[in-house]
Amino acid sequence: MKLDFSKARILVIGDIILDKYFHGNVTRISPEAPVPVILKQYEKTVPGGAANVANNLRKLGNKVLLLGIAGNDNNGWLLSSILKDENIDTDVVMGDNPTVTKIRIIGEHQQICRLDIEKNTPFTDKVKKELVKAIGNQIKAHDLVVISDYDKGVVNPESGAFITEEAKKHGIPVIIDPKKKDWTMYKGATLVTPNLKEFKEICHRLQLDDDDLIGSGKYVKDRFRLENLLITLSDKGMMLITKEGYQRIETVKKEVFDVSGAGDTVIATLAACLASGYDMQKSVEVANIAAGIVVGKFGTAPVMIDELQEAVSQIKE
């Protein structure tokens, strides 16, 4: 199967994050506290959150626009520069909060600690209005909308409902990577892709049996009027629940180095496939293959179209 996603126009809406990695060697234990001293070797700065979804889509050959909120600060400017270098178009609203940044310290290929820079303060009404206006202007020019929700404020009851309603007006599918414990704002979506932990959280909230993936999944799908539900099960594959029934997709066995950003790769690949005319089952199968590739990489990293094409070609039709 020849993959070609070049004609699909995809809008990514969500929480924009900057990921920083400081890699080094563990040299000794600090005399100041019982913690390792890391001698820095190199550092890496990459797009994270919704920006990583957009980066995955771009590497797969899609036309993509990233829409979200960033701070008017050094990290925001740095992220903007990285996205420009990666040829990712953006429509970013400047907010009052700092750009969400995750700094990871890596010693001997092991994450030692993570420092998060963010401010847990709701966006102002002015920023929210600018966001909704930008969404309204952009949706109709795209074939599919991805909501990458990292629960940092971009996706809220007002913006979430507006996205699904506006997309429905134009017959545009909406697929969502969820982080909220309340899925009310995801109602009416084409596809929602929780991991097992996220699915269990919604089950507990609705007093469902989280061991009954099929029964609870069907209830959740119907409760929130979702067309499809895809539960990702880490090394156990995926469970797809549709109006026709359900299907278990077995994992593609790979050596796992890091699951960071795997959800971003899954939803980006699903978006690329669906927007290019693939049916749901085939889209999930290709996304499962992409997930197998990305977990073999360290840190937040996209899957390239050539390596996905090679992996897909090795799977018998």
PAZAPA-4460 file (N, C-alpha, C; in steps of 0.05 Angstrom, whole numbers, plus 32768, in hexadecimal, padded with zeros to 4 digits):
% residues 317
    n_x    n_y    n_z   ca_x   ca_y   ca_z    c_x    c_y    c_z   seq   type   mol
   8011   7FE8   8000   8000   8000   8000   8012   8019   8000     1      M     A
   800E   802A   7FEC   801E   8042   7FEA   8010   8058   7FFA     2      K     A
   801E   8064   800C   8013   807A   801D   8018   8095   800F     3      L     A
   8003   80A5   800D   8006   80C0   8002   7FF2   80D2   8011     4      D     A
   7FFC   80E3   8022   7FEC   80F4   8032   7FEE   8112   802A     5      F     A
   7FFA   8116   8013   8002   8131   800B   7FEB   8144   8005     6      S     A
   7FD3   8139   7FFE   7FBD   814A   7FF7   7FAB   8151   800E     7      K     A
   7FAE   8144   8025   7F9D   8149   803C   7FA5   8162   804B     8      A     A
   7F90   8173   8051   7F95   818C   8060   7F89   8188   807C     9      R     A
   7F9B   8189   8090   7F92   8182   80AB   7F98   819A   80BE    10      I     A
   7F83   819F   80CE   7F85   81B4   80E2   7F89   81A7   80FE    11      L     A
   7F9F   81AF   810B   7FA4   81A5   8126   7F9F   81BB   813A    12      V     A
   7F8D   81B6   814D   7F86   81C9   8161   7F8C   81BD   817C    13      I     A
   7F9B   81CB   818D   7FA1   81C0   81A7   7FB7   81CF   81B6    14      G     A
   7FC1   81C1   81CB   7FD4   81CD   81DD   7FF0   81CB   81D2    15      D     A
   7FFC   81E1   81CD   8017   81E2   81C1   802C   81E1   81D8    16      I     A
   803E   81CE   81D5   8052   81CA   81EA   806E   81CA   81DE    17      I     A
   8082   81D4   81ED   809E   81D2   81E5   80AB   81BD   81F6    18      L     A
   80B7   81A9   81E9   80C6   8194   81F7   80E4   8198   81F5    19      D     A
   80F1   819A   820D   810E   819D   820E   811A   8184   821B    20      K     A
   8130   817A   8210   813E   8163   821B   815B   816A   821F    21      Y     A
   8165   8165   8238   8181   8169   823E   818D   814D   8244    22      F     A
   819E   8144   8232   81AA   812A   8234   81C7   812C   8240    23      H     A
   81CE   8118   8251   81E8   8119   825C   81EF   80FE   8269    24      G     A
   8207   80FE   8275   8211   80E6   8283   820F   80EA   82A2    25      N     A
   8208   80D5   82B0   8208   80D7   82CD   8224   80D3   82D7    26      V     A
   822F   80E8   82E4   824B   80E7   82EC   8250   80E0   8309    27      T     A
   823D   80E9   831A   8240   80E4   8337   8227   80EC   8345    28      R     A
   8226   80E8   835F   8210   80F1   836F   8217   810C   837B    29      I     A
   8204   811E   837A   820A   8139   8384   820F   8139   83A2    30      S     A
   8223   8149   83AB   8228   814C   83C8   8213   815D   83D6    31      P     A
   8203   816B   83C6   81EF   817D   83D1   81D5   816E   83D8    32      E     A
   81CF   8158   83CA   81B7   8149   83CE   81BB   812E   83C1    33      A     A
   81AC   8119   83C9   81B0   80FE   83BD   81A3   80FC   83A2    34      P     A
   81AD   810C   838F   81A4   810C   8373   81BB   8109   8360    35      V     A
   81B7   80FD   8348   81CD   80FB   8335   81D5   8115   8329    36      P     A
   81EF   8118   8324   81F9   812F   8315   81FB   8127   82F7    37      V     A
   81EE   8136   82E6   81EE   8130   82C9   8201   8143   82BB    38      I     A
   8215   8138   82AD   8227   8149   829D   821B   814B   8281    39      L     A
   8212   8162   827A   8203   8166   8261   8214   8160   8249    40      K     A
   8209   8151   8236   8216   814B   821D   820A   815A   8206    41      Q     A
   81EF   815B   8205   81E1   816A   81F0   81C5   816F   81F8    42      Y     A
   81B7   8181   81EA   819B   8187   81EF   818B   8186   81D5    43      E     A
   8171   8181   81D8   8160   8180   81C0   8146   818E   81C7    44      K     A
   813B   819E   81B5   8122   81AC   81B9   8110   81A6   81A1    45      T     A
   80F8   819B   81A7   80E6   8192   8192   80C9   819B   8198    46      V     A
   80B8   819B   8184   809B   81A2   8189   808E   818C   8199    47      P     A
   807D   8194   81AC   806E   8180   81BC   8050   8186   81BC    48      G     A
   8041   8173   81C7   8024   8177   81C8   8018   8178   81AD    49      G     A
   8006   818B   81A8   7FF9   818F   818E   800E   8195   8179    50      A     A
   8024   81A2   8180   8039   81A8   816D   8047   818F   8164    51      A     A
   8049   817B   8175   8054   8161   816C   8041   8152   8159    52      N     A
   8027   8155   815E   8013   8149   814B   8017   8156   812F    53      V     A
   8019   8170   812F   801D   817F   8116   8038   8176   8108    54      A     A
   804C   8173   8119   8066   816B   810E   8065   814F   8102    55      N     A
   8057   813C   810F   8053   8121   8104   8044   8123   80EA    56      N     A
   802F   8133   80E8   8020   8136   80CF   8031   8141   80B9    57      L     A
   8042   8154   80BF   8053   8160   80AB   8067   814C   80A0    58      R     A
   8072   813B   80B3   8085   8127   80AA   8078   8111   809A    59      K     A
   805E   810E   809D   804F   80FB   808C   8048   8106   8071    60      L     A
   804D   8120   806D   8048   812D   8054   802E   813C   8052    61      G     A
   8020   813F   8068   8007   814E   8068   800B   816C   8067    62      N     A
   7FF6   817A   805C   7FF4   8197   8060   7FE7   819B   807B    63      K     A
   7FF4   81AA   808D   7FEA   81AC   80A8   7FEC   81C9   80B2    64      V     A
   7FD8   81D0   80C2   7FD8   81EA   80D0   7FD4   81E5   80ED    65      L     A
   7FE5   81F1   80FE   7FE4   81ED   811B   7FD8   8206   8127    66      L     A
   7FC3   8202   8137   7FB5   8218   8144   7FB4   8214   8162    67      L     A
   7FBD   8228   8171   7FBD   8225   818E   7FC5   823F   819B    68      G     A
   7FCE   823D   81B4   7FD5   8255   81C4   7FF1   8251   81CF    69      I     A
   8002   8265   81CD   801D   8265   81D8   8022   827F   81E6    70      A     A
   8036   827F   81F7   803D   8297   8206   804F   82A9   81F6    71      G     A
   804F   82C2   81FC   8061   82D6   81F0   807B   82D6   81FF    72      N     A
   808A   82C0   81FD   80A2   82BD   820C   80B8   82AE   81FC    73      D     A
   80CF   82AA   8208   80E5   829E   81F9   80DF   8282   81EF    74      N     A
   80D1   8272   81FF   80CA   8257   81F7   80B6   8258   81E0    75      N     A
   80A4   826B   81E1   8091   826E   81CB   809E   8276   81B1    76      G     A
   80B1   8288   81B3   80C0   8291   819B   80D1   827A   8190    77      W     A
   80DD   826A   81A2   80EE   8254   819A   80DC   823F   818C    78      L     A
   80C5   8239   8197   80B3   8225   818B   80AA   822F   8170    79      L     A
   80A3   8248   816D   809B   8254   8154   80B1   8251   813F    80      S     A
   80CA   8255   8147   80E0   8252   8134   80E4   8235   812B    81      S     A
   80E1   8222   813E   80E3   8206   8137   80CD   81FD   8124    82      I     A
   80B5   8206   8129   809E   81FF   8117   80A2   820B   80FB    83      L     A
   80AD   8222   80FA   80B3   822F   80E0   80C8   821F   80D1    84      K     A
   80DD   8216   80E0   80F2   8205   80D3   80E7   81EB   80C9    85      D     A
   80D2   81E1   80D6   80C6   81C7   80CE   80B0   81CB   80B9    86      E     A
   80AD   81E4   80AF   8099   81EA   809B   807C   81E4   80A4    87      N     A
   8077   81EA   80BD   805C   81E6   80C8   804E   8201   80CB    88      I     A
   8038   8204   80BC   8029   821D   80BE   801B   821F   80D9    89      D     A
   801A   8238   80E3   800D   823C   80FD   7FFA   8253   80FE    90      T     A
   7FE7   8251   8110   7FD5   8268   8116   7FD3   8268   8134    91      D     A
   7FE7   8275   8141   7FEA   8274   815E   7FE0   828D   816B    92      V     A
   7FCF   828A   817F   7FC5   82A1   818F   7FD8   82A5   81A6    93      V     A
   7FE0   82BE   81AA   7FF2   82C4   81C1   7FE2   82C6   81DA    94      M     A
   7FE9   82B6   81EE   7FDB   82B6   8208   7FEB   82C4   821D    95      G     A
   7FDF   82C7   8235   7FED   82D4   824B   7FFE   82C1   825B    96      D     A
   7FF9   82A7   8259   8008   8293   8268   8022   828C   8259    97      N     A
   8036   8282   8267   804E   8279   8259   8049   8262   8247    98      P     A
   805A   825F   8232   8058   8248   8220   805E   822F   8231    99      T     A
   804C   821B   822E   804F   8202   823D   8069   81F5   8234   100      V     A
   807B   81EF   8247   8095   81E3   8240   809B   81CC   8253   101      T     A
   80A4   81B6   8248   80AD   819F   8258   80CA   819B   8254   102      K     A
   80DA   819C   826A   80F7   8198   8269   80FE   817E   8276   103      I     A
   810A   816C   8266   8111   8152   8271   8130   814F   8273   104      R     A
   8139   8145   8289   8155   8140   828E   815A   8122   828A   105      I     A
   816B   811B   8277   8170   80FF   8270   818D   80F7   8277   106      I     A
   8190   80E3   8289   81AA   80D9   828F   81AD   80BC   8288   107      G     A
   81C0   80B6   8277   81C4   809A   826E   81AB   808E   8263   108      E     A
   819C   809D   8252   8184   8094   8245   816D   808F   8258   109      H     A
   816F   809A   8270   815A   8097   8284   8151   80B3   828C   110      Q     A
   8136   80B8   828C   812C   80D2   8294   812F   80D5   82B2   111      Q     A
   813E   80E9   82BA   8144   80EE   82D7   812E   80FF   82E3   112      I     A
   8126   8113   82D5   8110   8124   82E0   8104   8135   82C9   113      C     A
   80ED   8141   82CE   80E0   8153   82BB   80D8   816C   82C9   114      R     A
   80DE   8183   82BC   80D6   819D   82C6   80C2   81A9   82B3   115      L     A
   80AA   81AF   82BD   8094   81BB   82AD   8092   81D8   82B2   116      D     A
   8090   81E7   829C   808B   8204   829E   8070   820A   8293   117      I     A
   805E   8212   82A4   8043   8219   829B   8035   8228   82B2   118      E     A
   801F   8234   82AB   800F   8243   82BF   7FF2   8239   82BE   119      K     A
   7FE9   822E   82D4   7FCE   8223   82D4   7FB9   8238   82D9   120      N     A
   7FB8   824C   82C7   7FA5   8262   82C8   7F94   8262   82AF   121      T     A
   7F7A   8264   82B1   7F69   8264   8299   7F70   827B   8286   122      P     A
   7F6E   8277   826C   7F73   828C   8259   7F5D   82A2   825C   123      F     A
   7F65   82BA   8255   7F52   82D0   8257   7F3C   82CD   8242   124      T     A
   7F26   82DB   8246   7F10   82DA   8233   7F19   82E4   8217   125      D     A
   7F2B   82F8   8218   7F36   8303   81FE   7F45   82ED   81EF   126      K     A
   7F56   82DE   81FD   7F65   82C9   81EF   7F52   82B3   81E5   127      V     A
   7F3F   82AC   81F6   7F2B   8297   81EE   7F1C   829F   81D5   128      K     A
   7F14   82B9   81D3   7F05   82C3   81BC   7F17   82C3   81A3   129      K     A
   7F30   82CA   81A6   7F42   82CA   818F   7F46   82AD   8185   130      E     A
   7F47   829A   8198   7F4B   827E   8190   7F32   8274   8181   131      L     A
   7F1A   8279   818B   7F02   8270   817D   7F00   827D   8162   132      V     A
   7F07   8296   8160   7F06   82A4   8146   7F19   8297   8132   133      K     A
   7F31   8291   813B   7F45   8284   812A   7F3B   8268   8121   134      A     A
   7F2F   8259   8133   7F24   823F   812C   7F0F   8242   8117   135      I     A
   7EFC   8255   811B   7EE7   8259   8107   7EF1   8260   80EC   136      G     A
   7F07   826F   80EB   7F13   8277   80D1   7F21   8260   80C3   137      N     A
   7F2B   824D   80D2   7F3C   8239   80C6   7F2F   821E   80C0   138      Q     A
   7F1A   8217   80CF   7F0F   81FC   80CC   7F06   81F5   80B0   139      I     A
   7EF8   8207   80A3   7EEC   8201   8089   7F00   81FD   8073   140      K     A
   7F19   8205   8078   7F2E   8202   8063   7F3D   81E7   8065   141      A     A
   7F33   81D5   8077   7F42   81BC   807B   7F30   81A4   8077   142      H     A
   7F3D   818D   8073   7F2F   8174   806F   7F28   8165   8088   143      D     A
   7F37   816B   809E   7F34   815D   80B7   7F40   816E   80CD   144      L     A
   7F34   816C   80E5   7F3D   817A   80FD   7F47   8166   8112   145      V     A
   7F5F   816B   811C   7F69   815C   8133   7F69   816E   814B   146      V     A
   7F5D   8164   8161   7F5E   8172   817B   7F72   8163   818C   147      I     A
   7F88   8170   8192   7F9D   8164   81A3   7F9B   8172   81BF   148      S     A
   7F8D   8164   81D1   7F86   8170   81EB   7F99   8166   8200   149      D     A
   7FAA   8178   820A   7FBC   8171   8220   7FB3   817E   823A   150      Y     A
   7F9A   8187   823A   7F8D   8192   8252   7F9C   81AB   825D   151      D     A
   7FA6   81BC   824A   7FB4   81D4   8252   7FA3   81ED   824C   152      K     A
   7F89   81E9   8244   7F77   8200   8241   7F6D   8207   8226   153      G     A
   7F7B   81FE   8211   7F72   8205   81F6   7F57   81F8   81F0   154      V     A
   7F54   81DF   81F8   7F3B   81D1   81F4   7F2B   81D4   820E   155      V     A
   7F15   81E3   820C   7F04   81E9   8223   7EE7   81E5   8219   156      N     A
   7ED3   81E7   822C   7EB7   81E2   8223   7EAF   81F4   820B   157      P     A
   7EB8   820D   820B   7EB0   821F   81F5   7EBE   8217   81DB   158      E     A
   7ED8   8214   81DB   7EE7   820F   81C2   7EE1   81F2   81B9   159      S     A
   7EDF   81DF   81CB   7EDA   81C3   81C3   7EBF   81C0   81B4   160      G     A
   7EAA   81CC   81C0   7E90   81CA   81B3   7E90   81D9   8198   161      A     A
   7E9D   81F0   8197   7E9E   8200   817F   7EAC   81F1   8168   162      F     A
   7EC2   81E3   816F   7ED0   81D4   815A   7EBF   81BF   814D   163      I     A
   7EB2   81AE   815E   7EA2   8198   8153   7E8A   81A2   8144   164      T     A
   7E7D   81B8   814E   7E65   81C3   8141   7E6D   81CF   8126   165      E     A
   7E83   81DF   8126   7E8B   81EC   810E   7E95   81D8   80F9   166      E     A
   7EA3   81C4   8101   7EAC   81AF   80EF   7E95   81A0   80E3   167      A     A
   7E81   819A   80F3   7E69   818C   80EA   7E5A   819C   80D4   168      K     A
   7E5A   81B6   80D7   7E4D   81C7   80C3   7E59   81C3   80A7   169      K     A
   7E73   81BE   80A7   7E82   81BC   808E   7E88   819F   8087   170      H     A
   7E7D   818C   8096   7E81   816F   8090   7E9E   8166   8094   171      G     A
   7EAB   8172   80A8   7EC8   816C   80AC   7ECB   815A   80C5   172      I     A
   7ED9   8143   80C2   7EDD   8132   80DA   7EEE   813F   80EF   173      P     A
   7EE8   8138   8108   7EF8   8142   811F   7F02   8129   812F   174      V     A
   7F1C   8127   8132   7F26   8111   8143   7F35   811D   815B   175      I     A
   7F34   8110   8172   7F3D   811C   818B   7F4E   8109   819B   176      I     A
   7F65   8114   81A3   7F76   8106   81B7   7F6F   8113   81D2   177      D     A
   7F61   8104   81E4   7F56   8111   81FC   7F68   8111   8214   178      P     A
   7F65   8125   8225   7F72   8125   823F   7F5E   812C   8255   179      K     A
   7F47   8137   824E   7F33   813F   8262   7F26   8126   826F   180      K     A
   7F1F   8129   8288   7F10   8114   8296   7EF2   8117   8290   181      K     A
   7EEA   812E   8286   7ECE   8132   827E   7ECE   8135   8260   182      D     A
   7EC0   8122   8252   7EC0   8122   8235   7EA9   8131   8229   183      W     A
   7E9B   8140   8238   7E83   814F   822E   7E8B   8160   8216   184      T     A
   7EA2   816D   8217   7EAA   817E   8201   7EB3   816F   81E9   185      M     A
   7EB5   8155   81EA   7EBD   8145   81D3   7EA5   813A   81C4   186      Y     A
   7E8D   8140   81CD   7E74   8135   81C1   7E73   8139   81A3   187      K     A
   7E6B   8124   8195   7E67   8126   8178   7E80   8122   8168   188      G     A
   7E97   811C   8174   7EAF   8119   8165   7EAF   8100   8153   189      A     A
   7EBE   8101   813E   7EC0   80EA   812C   7ECF   80D3   8139   190      T     A
   7EE4   80D9   8148   7EF5   80C5   8155   7F02   80D1   816D   191      L     A
   7F02   80C2   8183   7F11   80CA   819B   7F24   80B3   81A2   192      V     A
   7F3D   80B9   81A9   7F53   80A5   81AB   7F5F   80A5   81C7   193      T     A
   7F51   809D   81DC   7F5E   809C   81F7   7F71   8085   81F9   194      P     A
   7F86   8088   820A   7F96   8071   8211   7F87   8062   8228   195      N     A
   7F92   804C   8231   7F83   803C   8244   7F7F   804B   825F   196      L     A
   7F93   805A   8267   7F91   8069   8280   7F7A   807E   827E   197      K     A
   7F79   808C   8267   7F65   80A0   8263   7F49   8094   8261   198      E     A
   7F47   807C   8255   7F2E   806E   8253   7F24   8065   826E   199      F     A
   7F36   805B   827E   7F2F   8053   8299   7F25   806A   82AA   200      K     A
   7F31   8082   82A6   7F28   8099   82B5   7F0B   80A1   82AE   201      E     A
   7F04   80A0   8294   7EE9   80A6   828D   7ED6   8090   8296   202      I     A
   7EDF   8077   8297   7ECE   8061   82A1   7EC8   8065   82BF   203      C     A
   7EDC   806D   82CE   7ED8   8071   82EB   7EC5   8088   82F0   204      H     A
   7EC7   809D   82DF   7EB5   80B4   82E3   7E98   80AC   82DD   205      R     A
   7E95   809A   82C9   7E7A   8092   82C1   7E71   8078   82CF   206      L     A
   7E82   806E   82E2   7E7C   8056   82F1   7E79   803E   82DF   207      Q     A
   7E8B   803B   82CC   7E8B   8025   82B9   7EA1   8011   82C1   208      L     A
   7EA0   7FF9   82B6   7EB4   7FE5   82BA   7ECB   7FE9   82A6   209      D     A
   7EE2   7FF2   82B1   7EF8   7FF8   829E   7F05   7FDE   8293   210      D     A
   7EFE   7FC7   829E   7F09   7FAE   8293   7EF8   7FA5   827B   211      D     A
   7EE0   7FAF   8279   7ECF   7FA8   8262   7ED2   7FBD   824C   212      D     A
   7EE8   7FBA   823D   7EEE   7FCE   8229   7ED8   7FD1   8215   213      L     A
   7ECC   7FBB   820C   7EB8   7FBC   81F7   7E9E   7FC9   8201   214      I     A
   7E94   7FBE   8217   7E7A   7FC8   8222   7E7C   7FE5   822B   215      G     A
   7E91   7FEB   823A   7E94   8007   8244   7E9B   801A   822D   216      S     A
   7EAA   800F   821A   7EB1   8020   8202   7E99   8027   81F2   217      G     A
   7E87   8013   81EE   7E6E   8019   81DF   7E5D   802E   81EE   218      K     A
   7E5C   802B   8208   7E4C   803E   8218   7E58   805B   8216   219      Y     A
   7E72   805D   8218   7E7F   8077   8216   7E7B   8083   81FA   220      V     A
   7E7E   8072   81E6   7E79   807C   81CA   7E5D   8087   81C7   221      K     A
   7E4A   8078   81D1   7E2E   8081   81CE   7E28   8099   81E0   222      D     A
   7E33   8099   81F8   7E2D   80AE   820B   7E36   80C9   8201   223      R     A
   7E4D   80CA   81F3   7E57   80E4   81E9   7E53   80E7   81CB   224      F     A
   7E42   80D6   81BF   7E3B   80D7   81A3   7E53   80D7   8191   225      R     A
   7E67   80C6   8197   7E7F   80C3   8187   7E79   80B0   8170   226      L     A
   7E84   80B6   8159   7E81   80A4   8143   7E92   808B   8147   227      E     A
   7EAA   808F   8152   7EBD   807A   8156   7ECE   807F   816F   228      N     A
   7ED7   8069   817C   7EE8   806B   8194   7EFF   8058   8190   229      L     A
   7F17   8062   8194   7F2F   8051   8191   7F3F   8052   81AB   230      L     A
   7F40   803C   81B9   7F4F   803A   81D2   7F6A   802E   81CD   231      I     A
   7F80   803E   81D2   7F9B   8033   81CE   7FA4   8025   81E7   232      T     A
   7FAF   800D   81E3   7FB5   7FFB   81FA   7FD3   7FF5   81FD   233      L     A
   7FE3   8008   81F5   8000   8006   81F8   800A   7FED   81E9   234      S     A
   8018   7FDA   81F8   8023   7FC3   81EA   800E   7FAE   81E3   235      D     A
   7FF4   7FB3   81EA   7FDF   7FA0   81E4   7FCE   7FA9   81CB   236      K     A
   7FD8   7FBE   81BD   7FCB   7FC6   81A5   7FB6   7FDB   81A9   237      G     A
   7F9F   7FD8   819A   7F8A   7FEC   819B   7F6F   7FDE   8199   238      M     A
   7F5A   7FEC   81A4   7F3F   7FE2   81A1   7F2E   7FF8   8193   239      M     A
   7F24   7FF1   817C   7F14   8004   816C   7EF6   7FFD   8170   240      L     A
   7EE6   8010   8178   7ECA   800C   817C   7EBB   801F   8169   241      I     A
   7EAA   8014   8157   7E9B   8023   8144   7E7E   801C   8147   242      T     A
   7E6D   8029   8136   7E51   8023   8137   7E4B   8006   812D   243      K     A
   7E5E   7FFC   811D   7E5B   7FE0   8112   7E63   7FCB   8126   244      E     A
   7E74   7FD2   813A   7E7D   7FBF   814D   7E98   7FC7   8158   245      G     A
   7EAA   7FB3   815C   7EC4   7FB9   8167   7ED9   7FA7   815A   246      Y     A
   7EF2   7FB0   815C   7F08   7FA1   8151   7F21   7FA5   8162   247      Q     A
   7F2F   7F8F   8168   7F49   7F91   8176   7F60   7F91   8162   248      R     A
   7F71   7FA4   8164   7F89   7FA5   8153   7FA1   7F9F   8163   249      I     A
   7FAF   7F89   815C   7FC6   7F81   816C   7FDD   7F94   8167   250      E     A
   7FEE   7F96   817C   8005   7FA9   817A   801A   7F9E   8166   251      T     A
   8029   7FB1   815B   8040   7FAA   814A   8058   7FA8   815D   252      V     A
   8063   7F91   8161   8077   7F8D   8175   8091   7F9C   816E   253      K     A
   8099   7FAD   8181   80B1   7FBD   817E   80BF   7FBF   8199   254      K     A
   80D9   7FC4   8199   80E7   7FC9   81B2   80DF   7FE6   81BA   255      E     A
   80D6   7FE9   81D3   80CC   8003   81DC   80E2   8012   81EB   256      V     A
   80E9   802A   81E1   80FC   803B   81EE   80ED   8051   81FD   257      F     A
   80D8   805C   81F1   80CA   8073   81FD   80AE   8076   81F1   258      D     A
   809A   807A   8202   807F   807D   81F7   8077   809A   81F5   259      V     A
   808A   80AD   81FB   8084   80C9   81F8   807B   80D0   81DC   260      S     A
   8064   80DD   81DA   805B   80E6   81C0   804E   80D0   81AF   261      G     A
   804B   80B8   81BA   803F   80A2   81AA   8022   80A9   81A3   262      A     A
   8014   80B4   81B6   7FF8   80BC   81B0   7FF6   80D1   819A   263      G     A
   800A   80E3   819A   800A   80F8   8185   800E   80EB   8169   264      D     A
   8020   80D7   8168   8025   80C9   814F   800C   80BA   8146   265      T     A
   7FFF   80AD   8158   7FE7   809E   8151   7FD1   80B0   8145   266      V     A
   7FCB   80C6   8153   7FB5   80D7   8149   7FBE   80E5   812F   267      I     A
   7FD7   80EC   812D   7FE0   80F9   8114   7FDE   80E5   80FC   268      A     A
   7FE5   80CC   8100   7FE3   80B9   80EB   7FC6   80B2   80E4   269      T     A
   7FB5   80B0   80F8   7F99   80AD   80F4   7F8E   80C4   80E3   270      L     A
   7F95   80DC   80EA   7F8C   80F4   80DC   7F95   80F4   80BF   271      A     A
   7FAF   80ED   80BB   7FBA   80EC   809F   7FAA   80D7   808E   272      A     A
   7FA5   80C0   809A   7F97   80AB   808B   7F7A   80B2   8085   273      C     A
   7F6C   80BB   809A   7F4F   80C1   8096   7F4B   80D8   8083   274      L     A
   7F5C   80ED   8085   7F59   8104   8073   7F61   80FD   8057   275      A     A
   7F6F   80E7   8053   7F78   80DF   8038   7F65   80C9   802C   276      S     A
   7F4F   80C3   803B   7F3B   80B2   8030   7F3C   8095   8039   277      G     A
   7F4E   808E   804B   7F4F   8073   8055   7F37   806E   8068   278      Y     A
   7F2D   8055   8069   7F18   804F   807B   7F23   804D   8098   279      D     A
   7F11   804C   80AC   7F19   804C   80C7   7F2B   8035   80CF   280      M     A
   7F24   801D   80C6   7F33   8005   80CD   7F50   8007   80C2   281      Q     A
   7F53   800E   80A9   7F6D   8010   809D   7F7D   8027   80AA   282      K     A
   7F70   803D   80B1   7F7D   8053   80BE   7F89   804B   80D9   283      S     A
   7F79   803B   80E8   7F82   8032   8102   7F99   801F   80FF   284      V     A
   7F98   800D   80EB   7FAE   7FFA   80E7   7FC8   8009   80E1   285      E     A
   7FC7   801E   80D0   7FDF   802D   80C9   7FE9   803C   80E1   286      V     A
   7FD7   8048   80F1   7FDE   8056   8109   7FEC   8044   811E   287      A     A
   7FE2   802B   811F   7FEE   8017   8131   800B   8011   8129   288      N     A
   8010   8010   810F   802B   800C   8105   803D   8024   810C   289      I     A
   8032   803C   8108   8041   8054   810F   8048   8055   812D   290      A     A
   8036   804C   813E   803B   804C   815A   8052   8039   8161   291      A     A
   8053   8022   8152   8069   800F   8156   8084   801B   814F   292      G     A
   8084   802D   813C   809D   803B   8134   80A6   804F   8149   293      I     A
   8093   8060   8152   809B   8077   8162   80A4   806E   817E   294      V     A
   8099   8058   8189   80A2   8050   81A4   80BE   8045   81A4   295      V     A
   80C9   8041   818C   80E5   8039   818A   80F8   8050   8189   296      G     A
   80EE   8068   818B   80FE   8081   818B   80FF   808C   81A7   297      K     A
   8114   809B   81AD   8115   80A7   81C8   810C   80C4   81C7   298      F     A
   80FA   80CB   81D9   80EF   80E6   81DB   80DA   80EC   81C7   299      G     A
   80D1   8104   81C6   80BC   810D   81B3   80C7   810E   8197   300      T     A
   80BD   80FD   8186   80C8   80FC   816A   80B2   80F3   8157   301      A     A
   80B2   80FE   813F   809E   80F7   812B   80A6   80DE   811C   302      P     A
   8092   80D2   810E   8097   80BC   80FC   8098   80C7   80E0   303      V     A
   80AD   80BF   80D1   80B1   80C9   80B6   80A1   80B8   80A3   304      M     A
   8098   80C4   808D   8088   80B6   8079   8097   809E   806D   305      I     A
   80B1   80A1   8069   80C0   808B   805D   80C1   8072   8070   306      D     A
   80C5   8077   808A   80C6   8060   809C   80AB   8054   80A1   307      E     A
   8096   8064   80A0   807B   8059   80A2   8074   8049   8089   308      L     A
   807C   8054   8071   8077   8045   8058   8085   802A   8058   309      Q     A
   809E   802A   8062   80AD   8011   8063   80A0   7FFC   8076   310      E     A
   8097   8006   808D   808A   7FF4   80A1   8070   7FEA   8096   311      A     A
   8060   7FFB   8089   8046   7FF2   807E   804A   7FDD   8068   312      V     A
   805F   7FE1   8058   8065   7FCF   8042   806D   7FB3   804B   313      S     A
   8077   7FB2   8064   8080   7F98   806F   8069   7F88   807A   314      Q     A
   8052   7F95   807E   803A   7F88   8088   802A   7F7C   8071   315      I     A
   8024   7F63   8072   8015   7F56   805C   7FF9   7F62   805B   316      K     A
   7FF0   7F68   8043   7FD4   7F72   803F   7FC0   7F5D   8047   317      E     A
***
